[in-house]
């Protein structure tokens, strides 16, 4: 990866970090029904992605 690709990746990860709370807020909705499982899965995958990114590029990225 060159510097431009890494910068673009960091920008995308920043957006994911910023938008994660919006996904988490969905769990507060009482009428989610079976979608609750999908929201939980999405949050787990987001958290895993962020963890792996931080391990690779450092938490300050």
Predicted model as a PDB file, atoms N, CA, C, CB and O in Angstrom, pLDDT in the B-factor column:
MODEL        1                                                                  
ATOM      1  N   UNK A   1       0.838  -1.183   0.000  1.00 81.00           N  
ATOM      2  CA  UNK A   1       0.000   0.000   0.000  1.00 81.00           C  
ATOM      3  C   UNK A   1       0.876   1.237   0.000  1.00 81.00           C  
ATOM      4  CB  UNK A   1      -0.950   0.003   1.208  1.00 81.00           C  
ATOM      5  O   UNK A   1       1.869   1.319   0.724  1.00 81.00           O  
ATOM      6  N   UNK A   2       0.494   2.186  -0.816  1.00 89.00           N  
ATOM      7  CA  UNK A   2       1.246   3.441  -0.778  1.00 89.00           C  
ATOM      8  C   UNK A   2       0.585   4.408   0.206  1.00 89.00           C  
ATOM      9  CB  UNK A   2       1.332   4.077  -2.194  1.00 89.00           C  
ATOM     10  O   UNK A   2      -0.466   4.109   0.772  1.00 89.00           O  
ATOM     11  N   UNK A   3       1.199   5.543   0.397  1.00 90.00           N  
ATOM     12  CA  UNK A   3       0.742   6.505   1.406  1.00 90.00           C  
ATOM     13  C   UNK A   3      -0.670   6.998   1.128  1.00 90.00           C  
ATOM     14  CB  UNK A   3       1.691   7.690   1.470  1.00 90.00           C  
ATOM     15  O   UNK A   3      -1.442   7.213   2.063  1.00 90.00           O  
ATOM     16  N   UNK A   4      -1.021   7.180  -0.136  1.00 94.00           N  
ATOM     17  CA  UNK A   4      -2.360   7.658  -0.482  1.00 94.00           C  
ATOM     18  C   UNK A   4      -3.420   6.617  -0.130  1.00 94.00           C  
ATOM     19  CB  UNK A   4      -2.436   8.005  -1.976  1.00 94.00           C  
ATOM     20  O   UNK A   4      -4.494   6.962   0.362  1.00 94.00           O  
ATOM     21  N   UNK A   5      -3.119   5.354  -0.380  1.00 93.00           N  
ATOM     22  CA  UNK A   5      -4.059   4.285  -0.047  1.00 93.00           C  
ATOM     23  C   UNK A   5      -4.245   4.165   1.463  1.00 93.00           C  
ATOM     24  CB  UNK A   5      -3.574   2.953  -0.624  1.00 93.00           C  
ATOM     25  O   UNK A   5      -5.361   3.961   1.940  1.00 93.00           O  
ATOM     26  N   UNK A   6      -3.168   4.291   2.202  1.00 89.00           N  
ATOM     27  CA  UNK A   6      -3.247   4.220   3.665  1.00 89.00           C  
ATOM     28  C   UNK A   6      -4.055   5.401   4.204  1.00 89.00           C  
ATOM     29  CB  UNK A   6      -1.826   4.205   4.293  1.00 89.00           C  
ATOM     30  O   UNK A   6      -4.867   5.233   5.114  1.00 89.00           O  
ATOM     31  N   UNK A   7      -3.839   6.579   3.653  1.00 92.00           N  
ATOM     32  CA  UNK A   7      -4.594   7.757   4.082  1.00 92.00           C  
ATOM     33  C   UNK A   7      -6.083   7.574   3.789  1.00 92.00           C  
ATOM     34  CB  UNK A   7      -4.062   9.025   3.382  1.00 92.00           C  
ATOM     35  O   UNK A   7      -6.923   7.931   4.616  1.00 92.00           O  
ATOM     36  N   UNK A   8      -6.413   7.028   2.633  1.00 94.00           N  
ATOM     37  CA  UNK A   8      -7.814   6.787   2.282  1.00 94.00           C  
ATOM     38  C   UNK A   8      -8.435   5.759   3.225  1.00 94.00           C  
ATOM     39  CB  UNK A   8      -7.932   6.309   0.821  1.00 94.00           C  
ATOM     40  O   UNK A   8      -9.580   5.917   3.647  1.00 94.00           O  
ATOM     41  N   UNK A   9      -7.692   4.719   3.553  1.00 93.00           N  
ATOM     42  CA  UNK A   9      -8.174   3.699   4.476  1.00 93.00           C  
ATOM     43  C   UNK A   9      -8.425   4.298   5.856  1.00 93.00           C  
ATOM     44  CB  UNK A   9      -7.171   2.543   4.572  1.00 93.00           C  
ATOM     45  O   UNK A   9      -9.438   4.008   6.492  1.00 93.00           O  
ATOM     46  N   UNK A  10      -7.499   5.133   6.314  1.00 93.00           N  
ATOM     47  CA  UNK A  10      -7.663   5.783   7.616  1.00 93.00           C  
ATOM     48  C   UNK A  10      -8.903   6.678   7.635  1.00 93.00           C  
ATOM     49  CB  UNK A  10      -6.415   6.608   7.960  1.00 93.00           C  
ATOM     50  O   UNK A  10      -9.611   6.748   8.640  1.00 93.00           O  
ATOM     51  N   UNK A  11      -9.158   7.357   6.526  1.00 95.00           N  
ATOM     52  CA  UNK A  11     -10.361   8.201   6.436  1.00 95.00           C  
ATOM     53  C   UNK A  11     -11.628   7.359   6.526  1.00 95.00           C  
ATOM     54  CB  UNK A  11     -10.361   9.007   5.122  1.00 95.00           C  
ATOM     55  O   UNK A  11     -12.588   7.745   7.194  1.00 95.00           O  
ATOM     56  N   UNK A  12     -11.633   6.218   5.861  1.00 96.00           N  
ATOM     57  CA  UNK A  12     -12.807   5.327   5.905  1.00 96.00           C  
ATOM     58  C   UNK A  12     -13.021   4.769   7.310  1.00 96.00           C  
ATOM     59  CB  UNK A  12     -12.644   4.167   4.899  1.00 96.00           C  
ATOM     60  O   UNK A  12     -14.152   4.689   7.789  1.00 96.00           O  
ATOM     61  N   UNK A  13     -11.935   4.388   7.959  1.00 96.00           N  
ATOM     62  CA  UNK A  13     -12.029   3.858   9.323  1.00 96.00           C  
ATOM     63  C   UNK A  13     -12.544   4.939  10.270  1.00 96.00           C  
ATOM     64  CB  UNK A  13     -10.653   3.330   9.804  1.00 96.00           C  
ATOM     65  O   UNK A  13     -13.332   4.654  11.171  1.00 96.00           O  
ATOM     66  N   UNK A  14     -12.103   6.165  10.067  1.00 96.00           N  
ATOM     67  CA  UNK A  14     -12.581   7.278  10.894  1.00 96.00           C  
ATOM     68  C   UNK A  14     -14.103   7.417  10.764  1.00 96.00           C  
ATOM     69  CB  UNK A  14     -11.879   8.605  10.486  1.00 96.00           C  
ATOM     70  O   UNK A  14     -14.796   7.621  11.761  1.00 96.00           O  
ATOM     71  N   UNK A  15     -14.613   7.306   9.551  1.00 97.00           N  
ATOM     72  CA  UNK A  15     -16.061   7.380   9.338  1.00 97.00           C  
ATOM     73  C   UNK A  15     -16.790   6.238  10.040  1.00 97.00           C  
ATOM     74  CB  UNK A  15     -16.378   7.356   7.843  1.00 97.00           C  
ATOM     75  O   UNK A  15     -17.857   6.440  10.620  1.00 97.00           O  
ATOM     76  N   UNK A  16     -16.222   5.057   9.985  1.00 97.00           N  
ATOM     77  CA  UNK A  16     -16.829   3.902  10.646  1.00 97.00           C  
ATOM     78  C   UNK A  16     -16.875   4.139  12.151  1.00 97.00           C  
ATOM     79  CB  UNK A  16     -16.045   2.602  10.322  1.00 97.00           C  
ATOM     80  O   UNK A  16     -17.890   3.865  12.791  1.00 97.00           O  
ATOM     81  N   UNK A  17     -15.786   4.644  12.719  1.00 97.00           N  
ATOM     82  CA  UNK A  17     -15.746   4.962  14.157  1.00 97.00           C  
ATOM     83  C   UNK A  17     -16.834   5.975  14.525  1.00 97.00           C  
ATOM     84  CB  UNK A  17     -14.354   5.515  14.550  1.00 97.00           C  
ATOM     85  O   UNK A  17     -17.509   5.834  15.544  1.00 97.00           O  
ATOM     86  N   UNK A  18     -16.989   6.987  13.687  1.00 97.00           N  
ATOM     87  CA  UNK A  18     -17.960   8.044  13.957  1.00 97.00           C  
ATOM     88  C   UNK A  18     -19.399   7.537  13.848  1.00 97.00           C  
ATOM     89  CB  UNK A  18     -17.747   9.206  12.996  1.00 97.00           C  
ATOM     90  O   UNK A  18     -20.281   8.014  14.562  1.00 97.00           O  
ATOM     91  N   UNK A  19     -19.633   6.584  12.969  1.00 97.00           N  
ATOM     92  CA  UNK A  19     -20.998   6.112  12.718  1.00 97.00           C  
ATOM     93  C   UNK A  19     -21.407   4.921  13.582  1.00 97.00           C  
ATOM     94  CB  UNK A  19     -21.141   5.742  11.273  1.00 97.00           C  
ATOM     95  O   UNK A  19     -22.584   4.560  13.622  1.00 97.00           O  
ATOM     96  N   UNK A  20     -20.446   4.309  14.271  1.00 97.00           N  
ATOM     97  CA  UNK A  20     -20.758   3.154  15.116  1.00 97.00           C  
ATOM     98  C   UNK A  20     -21.829   3.465  16.155  1.00 97.00           C  
ATOM     99  CB  UNK A  20     -19.504   2.669  15.811  1.00 97.00           C  
ATOM    100  O   UNK A  20     -22.727   2.646  16.351  1.00 97.00           O  
ATOM    101  N   UNK A  21     -21.772   4.626  16.836  1.00 97.00           N  
ATOM    102  CA  UNK A  21     -22.813   4.917  17.823  1.00 97.00           C  
ATOM    103  C   UNK A  21     -24.229   4.936  17.236  1.00 97.00           C  
ATOM    104  CB  UNK A  21     -22.529   6.243  18.473  1.00 97.00           C  
ATOM    105  O   UNK A  21     -25.194   4.610  17.928  1.00 97.00           O  
ATOM    106  N   UNK A  22     -24.349   5.308  15.989  1.00 96.00           N  
ATOM    107  CA  UNK A  22     -25.666   5.306  15.338  1.00 96.00           C  
ATOM    108  C   UNK A  22     -26.197   3.882  15.229  1.00 96.00           C  
ATOM    109  CB  UNK A  22     -25.587   5.956  13.935  1.00 96.00           C  
ATOM    110  O   UNK A  22     -27.380   3.633  15.461  1.00 96.00           O  
ATOM    111  N   UNK A  23     -25.327   2.962  14.879  1.00 95.00           N  
ATOM    112  CA  UNK A  23     -25.738   1.555  14.795  1.00 95.00           C  
ATOM    113  C   UNK A  23     -26.096   1.048  16.194  1.00 95.00           C  
ATOM    114  CB  UNK A  23     -24.606   0.677  14.164  1.00 95.00           C  
ATOM    115  O   UNK A  23     -27.092   0.346  16.367  1.00 95.00           O  
ATOM    116  N   UNK A  24     -25.288   1.403  17.181  1.00 96.00           N  
ATOM    117  CA  UNK A  24     -25.541   0.962  18.552  1.00 96.00           C  
ATOM    118  C   UNK A  24     -26.882   1.492  19.070  1.00 96.00           C  
ATOM    119  CB  UNK A  24     -24.404   1.420  19.473  1.00 96.00           C  
ATOM    120  O   UNK A  24     -27.567   0.809  19.831  1.00 96.00           O  
ATOM    121  N   UNK A  25     -27.252   2.697  18.663  1.00 96.00           N  
ATOM    122  CA  UNK A  25     -28.531   3.281  19.100  1.00 96.00           C  
ATOM    123  C   UNK A  25     -29.726   2.462  18.625  1.00 96.00           C  
ATOM    124  CB  UNK A  25     -28.658   4.713  18.589  1.00 96.00           C  
ATOM    125  O   UNK A  25     -30.792   2.494  19.242  1.00 96.00           O  
ATOM    126  N   UNK A  26     -29.548   1.740  17.542  1.00 94.00           N  
ATOM    127  CA  UNK A  26     -30.651   0.902  17.040  1.00 94.00           C  
ATOM    128  C   UNK A  26     -31.087  -0.124  18.077  1.00 94.00           C  
ATOM    129  CB  UNK A  26     -30.236   0.187  15.748  1.00 94.00           C  
ATOM    130  O   UNK A  26     -32.251  -0.523  18.107  1.00 94.00           O  
ATOM    131  N   UNK A  27     -30.156  -0.551  18.927  1.00 92.00           N  
ATOM    132  CA  UNK A  27     -30.488  -1.548  19.946  1.00 92.00           C  
ATOM    133  C   UNK A  27     -31.474  -0.999  20.978  1.00 92.00           C  
ATOM    134  CB  UNK A  27     -29.218  -2.026  20.645  1.00 92.00           C  
ATOM    135  O   UNK A  27     -32.108  -1.771  21.697  1.00 92.00           O  
ATOM    136  N   UNK A  28     -31.606   0.312  21.057  1.00 93.00           N  
ATOM    137  CA  UNK A  28     -32.548   0.934  21.985  1.00 93.00           C  
ATOM    138  C   UNK A  28     -33.988   0.881  21.478  1.00 93.00           C  
ATOM    139  CB  UNK A  28     -32.150   2.372  22.236  1.00 93.00           C  
ATOM    140  O   UNK A  28     -34.931   1.104  22.238  1.00 93.00           O  
ATOM    141  N   UNK A  29     -34.147   0.589  20.202  1.00 93.00           N  
ATOM    142  CA  UNK A  29     -35.487   0.535  19.600  1.00 93.00           C  
ATOM    143  C   UNK A  29     -36.202  -0.733  20.060  1.00 93.00           C  
ATOM    144  CB  UNK A  29     -35.401   0.581  18.042  1.00 93.00           C  
ATOM    145  O   UNK A  29     -35.674  -1.833  19.895  1.00 93.00           O  
ATOM    146  N   UNK A  30     -37.388  -0.593  20.631  1.00 92.00           N  
ATOM    147  CA  UNK A  30     -38.099  -1.772  21.138  1.00 92.00           C  
ATOM    148  C   UNK A  30     -38.715  -2.642  20.040  1.00 92.00           C  
ATOM    149  CB  UNK A  30     -39.182  -1.333  22.083  1.00 92.00           C  
ATOM    150  O   UNK A  30     -39.019  -3.811  20.278  1.00 92.00           O  
ATOM    151  N   UNK A  31     -38.896  -2.097  18.869  1.00 94.00           N  
ATOM    152  CA  UNK A  31     -39.583  -2.834  17.797  1.00 94.00           C  
ATOM    153  C   UNK A  31     -38.633  -3.433  16.763  1.00 94.00           C  
ATOM    154  CB  UNK A  31     -40.557  -1.920  17.100  1.00 94.00           C  
ATOM    155  O   UNK A  31     -39.020  -3.622  15.610  1.00 94.00           O  
ATOM    156  N   UNK A  32     -37.416  -3.729  17.150  1.00 91.00           N  
ATOM    157  CA  UNK A  32     -36.433  -4.289  16.211  1.00 91.00           C  
ATOM    158  C   UNK A  32     -36.750  -5.726  15.815  1.00 91.00           C  
ATOM    159  CB  UNK A  32     -35.046  -4.231  16.819  1.00 91.00           C  
ATOM    160  O   UNK A  32     -36.494  -6.136  14.683  1.00 91.00           O  
ATOM    161  N   UNK A  33     -37.295  -6.467  16.730  1.00 92.00           N  
ATOM    162  CA  UNK A  33     -37.611  -7.866  16.448  1.00 92.00           C  
ATOM    163  C   UNK A  33     -36.367  -8.659  16.110  1.00 92.00           C  
ATOM    164  CB  UNK A  33     -38.608  -7.965  15.310  1.00 92.00           C  
ATOM    165  O   UNK A  33     -35.348  -8.568  16.794  1.00 92.00           O  
ATOM    166  N   UNK A  34     -36.464  -9.437  15.043  1.00 93.00           N  
ATOM    167  CA  UNK A  34     -35.355 -10.313  14.667  1.00 93.00           C  
ATOM    168  C   UNK A  34     -34.166  -9.547  14.098  1.00 93.00           C  
ATOM    169  CB  UNK A  34     -35.827 -11.331  13.660  1.00 93.00           C  
ATOM    170  O   UNK A  34     -33.079 -10.111  13.970  1.00 93.00           O  
ATOM    171  N   UNK A  35     -34.350  -8.276  13.756  1.00 95.00           N  
ATOM    172  CA  UNK A  35     -33.231  -7.474  13.260  1.00 95.00           C  
ATOM    173  C   UNK A  35     -32.202  -7.194  14.346  1.00 95.00           C  
ATOM    174  CB  UNK A  35     -33.741  -6.163  12.688  1.00 95.00           C  
ATOM    175  O   UNK A  35     -31.066  -6.824  14.050  1.00 95.00           O  
ATOM    176  N   UNK A  36     -32.601  -7.370  15.608  1.00 95.00           N  
ATOM    177  CA  UNK A  36     -31.681  -7.167  16.724  1.00 95.00           C  
ATOM    178  C   UNK A  36     -30.440  -8.053  16.566  1.00 95.00           C  
ATOM    179  CB  UNK A  36     -32.387  -7.464  18.065  1.00 95.00           C  
ATOM    180  O   UNK A  36     -29.327  -7.629  16.877  1.00 95.00           O  
ATOM    181  N   UNK A  37     -30.635  -9.272  16.088  1.00 95.00           N  
ATOM    182  CA  UNK A  37     -29.510 -10.199  15.875  1.00 95.00           C  
ATOM    183  C   UNK A  37     -28.558  -9.624  14.827  1.00 95.00           C  
ATOM    184  CB  UNK A  37     -30.023 -11.605  15.429  1.00 95.00           C  
ATOM    185  O   UNK A  37     -27.340  -9.692  14.989  1.00 95.00           O  
ATOM    186  N   UNK A  38     -29.111  -9.061  13.762  1.00 96.00           N  
ATOM    187  CA  UNK A  38     -28.274  -8.478  12.708  1.00 96.00           C  
ATOM    188  C   UNK A  38     -27.517  -7.252  13.203  1.00 96.00           C  
ATOM    189  CB  UNK A  38     -29.129  -8.102  11.500  1.00 96.00           C  
ATOM    190  O   UNK A  38     -26.349  -7.060  12.865  1.00 96.00           O  
ATOM    191  N   UNK A  39     -28.180  -6.424  14.004  1.00 96.00           N  
ATOM    192  CA  UNK A  39     -27.522  -5.237  14.549  1.00 96.00           C  
ATOM    193  C   UNK A  39     -26.380  -5.660  15.472  1.00 96.00           C  
ATOM    194  CB  UNK A  39     -28.539  -4.342  15.312  1.00 96.00           C  
ATOM    195  O   UNK A  39     -25.286  -5.099  15.412  1.00 96.00           O  
ATOM    196  N   UNK A  40     -26.638  -6.645  16.321  1.00 96.00           N  
ATOM    197  CA  UNK A  40     -25.574  -7.148  17.200  1.00 96.00           C  
ATOM    198  C   UNK A  40     -24.402  -7.680  16.393  1.00 96.00           C  
ATOM    199  CB  UNK A  40     -26.112  -8.246  18.123  1.00 96.00           C  
ATOM    200  O   UNK A  40     -23.247  -7.415  16.724  1.00 96.00           O  
ATOM    201  N   UNK A  41     -24.691  -8.424  15.342  1.00 97.00           N  
ATOM    202  CA  UNK A  41     -23.633  -8.972  14.487  1.00 97.00           C  
ATOM    203  C   UNK A  41     -22.845  -7.848  13.820  1.00 97.00           C  
ATOM    204  CB  UNK A  41     -24.231  -9.911  13.417  1.00 97.00           C  
ATOM    205  O   UNK A  41     -21.619  -7.910  13.736  1.00 97.00           O  
ATOM    206  N   UNK A  42     -23.543  -6.829  13.352  1.00 97.00           N  
ATOM    207  CA  UNK A  42     -22.869  -5.694  12.716  1.00 97.00           C  
ATOM    208  C   UNK A  42     -21.933  -5.010  13.703  1.00 97.00           C  
ATOM    209  CB  UNK A  42     -23.899  -4.685  12.170  1.00 97.00           C  
ATOM    210  O   UNK A  42     -20.803  -4.668  13.356  1.00 97.00           O  
ATOM    211  N   UNK A  43     -22.400  -4.809  14.929  1.00 97.00           N  
ATOM    212  CA  UNK A  43     -21.554  -4.170  15.945  1.00 97.00           C  
ATOM    213  C   UNK A  43     -20.326  -5.020  16.261  1.00 97.00           C  
ATOM    214  CB  UNK A  43     -22.359  -3.919  17.228  1.00 97.00           C  
ATOM    215  O   UNK A  43     -19.227  -4.489  16.419  1.00 97.00           O  
ATOM    216  N   UNK A  44     -20.507  -6.322  16.353  1.00 98.00           N  
ATOM    217  CA  UNK A  44     -19.365  -7.207  16.602  1.00 98.00           C  
ATOM    218  C   UNK A  44     -18.342  -7.107  15.474  1.00 98.00           C  
ATOM    219  CB  UNK A  44     -19.836  -8.665  16.759  1.00 98.00           C  
ATOM    220  O   UNK A  44     -17.138  -7.064  15.724  1.00 98.00           O  
ATOM    221  N   UNK A  45     -18.822  -7.069  14.242  1.00 98.00           N  
ATOM    222  CA  UNK A  45     -17.913  -6.991  13.102  1.00 98.00           C  
ATOM    223  C   UNK A  45     -17.224  -5.642  13.024  1.00 98.00           C  
ATOM    224  CB  UNK A  45     -18.662  -7.260  11.813  1.00 98.00           C  
ATOM    225  O   UNK A  45     -16.044  -5.567  12.682  1.00 98.00           O  
ATOM    226  N   UNK A  46     -17.949  -4.571  13.339  1.00 98.00           N  
ATOM    227  CA  UNK A  46     -17.341  -3.241  13.372  1.00 98.00           C  
ATOM    228  C   UNK A  46     -16.241  -3.208  14.434  1.00 98.00           C  
ATOM    229  CB  UNK A  46     -18.412  -2.148  13.655  1.00 98.00           C  
ATOM    230  O   UNK A  46     -15.136  -2.730  14.180  1.00 98.00           O  
ATOM    231  N   UNK A  47     -16.555  -3.722  15.624  1.00 98.00           N  
ATOM    232  CA  UNK A  47     -15.574  -3.727  16.706  1.00 98.00           C  
ATOM    233  C   UNK A  47     -14.333  -4.537  16.342  1.00 98.00           C  
ATOM    234  CB  UNK A  47     -16.199  -4.283  17.978  1.00 98.00           C  
ATOM    235  O   UNK A  47     -13.209  -4.142  16.648  1.00 98.00           O  
ATOM    236  N   UNK A  48     -14.549  -5.661  15.692  1.00 98.00           N  
ATOM    237  CA  UNK A  48     -13.415  -6.492  15.273  1.00 98.00           C  
ATOM    238  C   UNK A  48     -12.567  -5.763  14.229  1.00 98.00           C  
ATOM    239  CB  UNK A  48     -13.913  -7.841  14.706  1.00 98.00           C  
ATOM    240  O   UNK A  48     -11.338  -5.789  14.296  1.00 98.00           O  
ATOM    241  N   UNK A  49     -13.217  -5.122  13.279  1.00 97.00           N  
ATOM    242  CA  UNK A  49     -12.506  -4.359  12.256  1.00 97.00           C  
ATOM    243  C   UNK A  49     -11.678  -3.250  12.886  1.00 97.00           C  
ATOM    244  CB  UNK A  49     -13.490  -3.772  11.243  1.00 97.00           C  
ATOM    245  O   UNK A  49     -10.511  -3.071  12.539  1.00 97.00           O  
ATOM    246  N   UNK A  50     -12.278  -2.504  13.811  1.00 97.00           N  
ATOM    247  CA  UNK A  50     -11.570  -1.408  14.463  1.00 97.00           C  
ATOM    248  C   UNK A  50     -10.391  -1.927  15.292  1.00 97.00           C  
ATOM    249  CB  UNK A  50     -12.533  -0.610  15.352  1.00 97.00           C  
ATOM    250  O   UNK A  50      -9.318  -1.324  15.299  1.00 97.00           O  
ATOM    251  N   UNK A  51     -10.595  -3.044  15.986  1.00 97.00           N  
ATOM    252  CA  UNK A  51      -9.515  -3.635  16.781  1.00 97.00           C  
ATOM    253  C   UNK A  51      -8.348  -4.036  15.874  1.00 97.00           C  
ATOM    254  CB  UNK A  51     -10.031  -4.865  17.574  1.00 97.00           C  
ATOM    255  O   UNK A  51      -7.194  -3.719  16.161  1.00 97.00           O  
ATOM    256  N   UNK A  52      -8.656  -4.728  14.790  1.00 95.00           N  
ATOM    257  CA  UNK A  52      -7.600  -5.179  13.883  1.00 95.00           C  
ATOM    258  C   UNK A  52      -6.889  -3.996  13.227  1.00 95.00           C  
ATOM    259  CB  UNK A  52      -8.182  -6.103  12.807  1.00 95.00           C  
ATOM    260  O   UNK A  52      -5.672  -4.020  13.040  1.00 95.00           O  
ATOM    261  N   UNK A  53      -7.652  -2.969  12.883  1.00 95.00           N  
ATOM    262  CA  UNK A  53      -7.042  -1.774  12.311  1.00 95.00           C  
ATOM    263  C   UNK A  53      -6.071  -1.143  13.303  1.00 95.00           C  
ATOM    264  CB  UNK A  53      -8.123  -0.761  11.901  1.00 95.00           C  
ATOM    265  O   UNK A  53      -4.942  -0.799  12.951  1.00 95.00           O  
ATOM    266  N   UNK A  54      -6.525  -0.993  14.554  1.00 94.00           N  
ATOM    267  CA  UNK A  54      -5.679  -0.408  15.597  1.00 94.00           C  
ATOM    268  C   UNK A  54      -4.424  -1.248  15.837  1.00 94.00           C  
ATOM    269  CB  UNK A  54      -6.470  -0.265  16.901  1.00 94.00           C  
ATOM    270  O   UNK A  54      -3.346  -0.700  16.069  1.00 94.00           O  
ATOM    271  N   UNK A  55      -4.560  -2.569  15.783  1.00 94.00           N  
ATOM    272  CA  UNK A  55      -3.402  -3.445  15.971  1.00 94.00           C  
ATOM    273  C   UNK A  55      -2.411  -3.280  14.827  1.00 94.00           C  
ATOM    274  CB  UNK A  55      -3.845  -4.913  16.079  1.00 94.00           C  
ATOM    275  O   UNK A  55      -1.201  -3.377  15.031  1.00 94.00           O  
ATOM    276  N   UNK A  56      -2.919  -3.032  13.626  1.00 90.00           N  
ATOM    277  CA  UNK A  56      -2.066  -2.923  12.455  1.00 90.00           C  
ATOM    278  C   UNK A  56      -1.438  -1.533  12.315  1.00 90.00           C  
ATOM    279  CB  UNK A  56      -2.861  -3.255  11.213  1.00 90.00           C  
ATOM    280  O   UNK A  56      -0.246  -1.404  12.036  1.00 90.00           O  
ATOM    281  N   UNK A  57      -2.256  -0.499  12.512  1.00 86.00           N  
ATOM    282  CA  UNK A  57      -1.794   0.862  12.241  1.00 86.00           C  
ATOM    283  C   UNK A  57      -1.602   1.703  13.498  1.00 86.00           C  
ATOM    284  CB  UNK A  57      -2.766   1.548  11.333  1.00 86.00           C  
ATOM    285  O   UNK A  57      -1.163   2.850  13.408  1.00 86.00           O  
ATOM    286  N   UNK A  58      -1.919   1.160  14.652  1.00 84.00           N  
ATOM    287  CA  UNK A  58      -1.790   1.914  15.890  1.00 84.00           C  
ATOM    288  C   UNK A  58      -3.106   2.581  16.257  1.00 84.00           C  
ATOM    289  CB  UNK A  58      -0.684   2.958  15.768  1.00 84.00           C  
ATOM    290  O   UNK A  58      -3.847   3.041  15.388  1.00 84.00           O  
ATOM    291  N   UNK A  59      -3.381   2.626  17.535  1.00 70.00           N  
ATOM    292  CA  UNK A  59      -4.667   3.135  18.033  1.00 70.00           C  
ATOM    293  C   UNK A  59      -4.856   4.618  17.753  1.00 70.00           C  
ATOM    294  CB  UNK A  59      -4.783   2.888  19.522  1.00 70.00           C  
ATOM    295  O   UNK A  59      -5.993   5.089  17.717  1.00 70.00           O  
ATOM    296  N   UNK A  60      -3.788   5.359  17.555  1.00 62.00           N  
ATOM    297  CA  UNK A  60      -3.930   6.796  17.336  1.00 62.00           C  
ATOM    298  C   UNK A  60      -4.328   7.143  15.919  1.00 62.00           C  
ATOM    299  CB  UNK A  60      -2.653   7.492  17.673  1.00 62.00           C  
ATOM    300  O   UNK A  60      -4.560   8.315  15.622  1.00 62.00           O  
ATOM    301  N   UNK A  61      -4.415   6.164  15.032  1.00 55.00           N  
ATOM    302  CA  UNK A  61      -4.729   6.406  13.622  1.00 55.00           C  
ATOM    303  C   UNK A  61      -6.145   6.862  13.429  1.00 55.00           C  
ATOM    304  CB  UNK A  61      -4.489   5.169  12.808  1.00 55.00           C  
ATOM    305  O   UNK A  61      -6.565   7.108  12.298  1.00 55.00           O  
TER     306      UNK A  61                                                      
ENDMDL                                                                          
END                                                                             
